[in-house]
């Protein structure tokens, strides 16, 4: 087991150390091809640029210059394929800087315009793809947010016990408080004694004064108060004098 682990580690170290060396070799092939192209040795330029691409170079400049070599060799269809692949590589891998514009400074005229058209199309396509990725991430975040809110919010109209997560221990039941003892019934109200009758008005012609009514404390609640004596009738008025007759007038003639 230890031996296998050591072999894996050694292999990884070899690959990591070989990658920069391989990049240097591919960069050397690219440089040789560019020099042959500007020297108008299109066959030699194609040989070196083709070696760099076949050995795994992801440098878009190799495709651009091999496409230019194809144009000078009369193979226009293959040149357009290389321009398209070079533009896709340039816009796809944004972690590497290849200085494409600087490498193409000496390429002008019709050939440069063809390359720039492919670069513009690749930029637009890369922008569309980036927008799709951004929208997909935004929709995913919205769905995740809605899912979290649905799980955290309690259900409407259900008791609290129904919102408990499955598998969680149920909360102990709280006993209901005992009812307080009822108050004793209030005693019946005693009947109120009747109010004493108002004393009759004293008659000034009466011989005997009216006896005052007994106080309320001496009255028995069960017996009604005695009726006061009726006042005596006033004496009759004397009869009016009868006028004398006409015959009795001494002054009559």
C-alpha positions as CSV (number, residue, x, y, z in Angstrom):
1,X,0.0,0.0,0.0
2,X,2.8,2.4,0.9
3,X,4.6,1.5,-2.3
4,X,1.6,2.4,-4.4
5,X,1.2,5.7,-2.6
6,X,4.8,6.6,-3.2
7,X,4.5,5.7,-6.9
8,X,1.4,8.0,-7.2
9,X,3.2,10.8,-5.6
10,X,6.3,10.3,-7.8
11,X,4.2,10.3,-10.9
12,X,2.5,13.5,-9.9
13,X,5.8,15.2,-9.3
14,X,7.0,14.0,-12.7
15,X,3.9,15.4,-14.4
16,X,4.2,18.7,-12.6
17,X,7.8,19.1,-13.5
18,X,7.3,18.0,-17.1
19,X,4.4,20.4,-17.8
20,X,6.5,23.6,-17.8
21,X,9.2,21.8,-19.9
22,X,6.5,20.7,-22.4
23,X,5.1,24.3,-22.5
24,X,8.6,25.5,-23.3
25,X,9.0,23.1,-26.1
26,X,5.6,24.0,-27.6
27,X,6.5,27.7,-27.2
28,X,9.7,27.0,-29.1
29,X,7.8,25.4,-32.0
30,X,5.5,28.4,-32.1
31,X,8.4,30.8,-32.2
32,X,10.1,28.9,-35.0
33,X,6.9,28.8,-37.0
34,X,6.3,32.5,-36.7
35,X,9.9,33.3,-37.8
36,X,9.5,31.0,-40.9
37,X,6.2,32.7,-41.7
38,X,7.6,36.2,-41.8
39,X,10.6,34.9,-43.7
40,X,8.0,33.7,-46.3
41,X,9.0,30.1,-45.7
42,X,5.4,28.9,-45.5
43,X,6.2,25.2,-45.7
44,X,8.6,25.5,-42.8
45,X,6.2,27.6,-40.8
46,X,3.5,25.0,-41.3
47,X,5.8,22.3,-40.1
48,X,6.6,23.9,-36.8
49,X,3.2,25.3,-36.1
50,X,1.6,21.9,-36.9
51,X,4.0,20.2,-34.4
52,X,3.0,22.6,-31.6
53,X,-0.7,22.0,-32.2
54,X,-0.5,18.3,-32.6
55,X,1.5,18.0,-29.3
56,X,-1.3,19.7,-27.3
57,X,-0.7,23.4,-27.5
58,X,-3.6,25.5,-26.4
59,X,-2.1,28.8,-27.6
60,X,-4.5,30.5,-30.0
61,X,-1.6,32.2,-31.7
62,X,-0.5,28.8,-33.2
63,X,-3.9,28.4,-34.8
64,X,-4.0,32.0,-36.1
65,X,-0.5,31.7,-37.7
66,X,-1.2,28.3,-39.1
67,X,-4.4,29.7,-40.6
68,X,-2.4,32.5,-42.2
69,X,0.0,29.9,-43.5
70,X,-2.9,28.0,-45.0
71,X,-4.1,31.2,-46.8
72,X,-0.7,31.7,-48.4
73,X,-0.6,28.1,-49.4
74,X,-4.1,28.4,-51.1
75,X,-6.0,26.3,-48.5
76,X,-8.6,28.9,-47.5
77,X,-11.2,26.5,-46.0
78,X,-8.6,25.0,-43.6
79,X,-7.5,28.6,-42.8
80,X,-11.0,29.6,-41.7
81,X,-11.2,26.5,-39.5
82,X,-8.0,27.5,-37.8
83,X,-9.2,31.0,-37.3
84,X,-12.4,29.8,-35.7
85,X,-10.6,27.4,-33.3
86,X,-8.1,30.1,-32.4
87,X,-10.8,32.6,-31.5
88,X,-12.7,29.9,-29.4
89,X,-9.5,29.1,-27.5
90,X,-8.8,32.8,-26.9
91,X,-12.2,33.5,-25.4
92,X,-12.5,30.2,-23.6
93,X,-9.4,30.2,-21.4
94,X,-9.3,33.6,-19.6
95,X,-6.7,32.4,-17.0
96,X,-3.9,32.6,-19.6
97,X,-2.5,35.7,-21.3
98,X,-1.1,35.1,-24.8
99,X,-0.9,38.7,-26.1
100,X,-2.8,37.9,-29.3
101,X,-3.2,41.4,-30.4
102,X,0.5,42.2,-30.0
103,X,1.4,39.0,-31.9
104,X,-0.9,40.1,-34.8
105,X,0.4,43.7,-35.1
106,X,2.3,42.9,-38.3
107,X,-0.7,41.2,-39.9
108,X,-2.7,43.9,-41.7
109,X,-5.1,44.1,-44.6
110,X,-7.6,41.5,-45.7
111,X,-6.0,38.7,-43.6
112,X,-6.3,40.7,-40.4
113,X,-9.9,41.6,-41.1
114,X,-10.8,37.9,-41.5
115,X,-9.2,37.1,-38.2
116,X,-10.9,40.0,-36.4
117,X,-14.3,38.8,-37.7
118,X,-13.8,35.4,-36.0
119,X,-12.6,37.1,-32.8
120,X,-15.7,39.3,-32.7
121,X,-18.0,36.3,-33.2
122,X,-16.2,34.4,-30.4
123,X,-16.5,37.4,-28.0
124,X,-20.2,37.6,-28.6
125,X,-20.7,33.9,-28.1
126,X,-18.7,34.0,-24.9
127,X,-20.8,36.8,-23.7
128,X,-24.0,34.9,-24.4
129,X,-22.7,31.8,-22.6
130,X,-21.6,33.8,-19.6
131,X,-25.1,35.4,-19.4
132,X,-26.7,32.0,-19.6
133,X,-24.5,30.8,-16.7
134,X,-25.4,33.9,-14.7
135,X,-29.1,33.5,-15.2
136,X,-28.9,29.8,-14.3
137,X,-27.1,30.6,-11.1
138,X,-29.6,33.3,-10.2
139,X,-32.6,31.0,-10.7
140,X,-30.9,28.3,-8.7
141,X,-30.3,30.8,-5.8
142,X,-34.0,31.8,-6.0
143,X,-35.2,28.2,-5.8
144,X,-32.9,27.5,-2.9
145,X,-34.1,30.6,-1.1
146,X,-37.7,29.7,-1.6
147,X,-37.0,26.1,-0.4
148,X,-35.3,27.4,2.8
149,X,-38.2,29.8,3.5
150,X,-40.8,27.0,3.0
151,X,-39.0,24.8,5.5
152,X,-38.5,27.6,8.1
153,X,-42.1,29.0,8.0
154,X,-44.7,27.2,10.2
155,X,-47.8,25.8,8.4
156,X,-50.8,28.2,8.6
157,X,-53.8,26.8,10.4
158,X,-52.0,23.9,12.1
159,X,-51.1,23.6,15.8
160,X,-47.5,24.1,16.9
161,X,-47.1,20.3,17.4
162,X,-47.7,19.7,13.7
163,X,-44.8,21.9,12.7
164,X,-42.3,19.7,14.6
165,X,-39.7,18.2,12.3
166,X,-40.1,14.4,11.9
167,X,-38.0,12.4,14.3
168,X,-37.7,15.2,16.8
169,X,-38.9,14.4,20.4
170,X,-42.3,15.7,21.2
171,X,-42.5,18.5,23.8
172,X,-44.0,17.4,27.2
173,X,-47.7,18.2,27.7
174,X,-48.3,21.1,30.0
175,X,-51.1,20.3,32.6
176,X,-54.0,22.6,32.5
177,X,-54.3,24.9,35.6
178,X,-56.9,23.8,38.1
179,X,-60.1,25.9,38.3
180,X,-60.4,28.2,41.2
181,X,-63.2,27.3,43.8
182,X,-66.4,29.0,43.2
183,X,-67.4,31.8,45.7
184,X,-70.2,31.0,48.2
185,X,-73.7,32.2,47.3
186,X,-74.5,35.7,48.7
187,X,-77.2,35.7,51.5
188,X,-80.7,36.8,50.6
189,X,-81.4,40.5,51.3
190,X,-83.7,41.1,54.3
191,X,-86.9,42.8,53.5
192,X,-86.7,46.5,54.2
193,X,-89.2,47.8,56.7
194,X,-92.1,49.9,55.4
195,X,-91.6,53.6,55.7
196,X,-93.7,55.2,58.5
197,X,-96.8,57.1,57.5
198,X,-96.5,60.8,57.5
199,X,-98.3,62.3,60.7
200,X,-101.6,64.0,60.0
201,X,-101.7,67.8,60.1
202,X,-102.6,69.1,63.6
203,X,-106.0,70.5,63.9
204,X,-106.0,73.8,65.8
205,X,-109.6,73.4,66.9
206,X,-108.9,69.9,68.3
207,X,-109.0,69.6,72.1
208,X,-106.4,66.9,72.3
209,X,-103.0,67.1,70.7
210,X,-102.0,64.5,68.2
211,X,-99.8,61.8,69.6
212,X,-96.4,61.5,67.8
213,X,-95.7,58.3,65.8
214,X,-93.6,55.7,67.4
215,X,-90.0,55.6,66.3
216,X,-88.9,53.2,63.6
217,X,-86.8,51.1,66.0
218,X,-89.8,50.3,68.2
219,X,-92.0,49.1,65.3
220,X,-92.2,45.4,64.7
221,X,-91.4,44.5,61.1
222,X,-94.3,41.9,61.1
223,X,-97.1,44.3,62.3
224,X,-98.2,47.3,60.2
225,X,-98.2,50.7,62.0
226,X,-101.4,51.8,63.7
227,X,-103.6,54.2,61.8
228,X,-103.7,57.7,63.2
229,X,-107.2,58.9,64.4
230,X,-109.2,60.9,61.9
231,X,-109.4,64.6,62.6
232,X,-112.7,65.9,64.1
233,X,-115.1,67.9,61.9
234,X,-115.1,71.7,62.4
235,X,-118.1,73.2,64.1
236,X,-121.0,74.3,62.0
237,X,-121.2,77.9,61.1
238,X,-124.1,80.0,62.8
239,X,-127.2,80.6,60.7
240,X,-127.4,83.9,58.8
241,X,-129.9,86.5,60.3
242,X,-133.3,86.7,58.6
243,X,-134.1,90.2,57.2
244,X,-137.2,91.8,58.7
245,X,-140.5,91.8,56.8
246,X,-141.8,94.9,55.2
247,X,-144.8,95.2,57.6
248,X,-142.5,95.4,60.5
249,X,-140.8,98.7,59.3
250,X,-141.7,101.4,61.7
251,X,-141.0,104.1,59.2
252,X,-143.4,102.8,56.7
253,X,-146.4,105.1,55.9
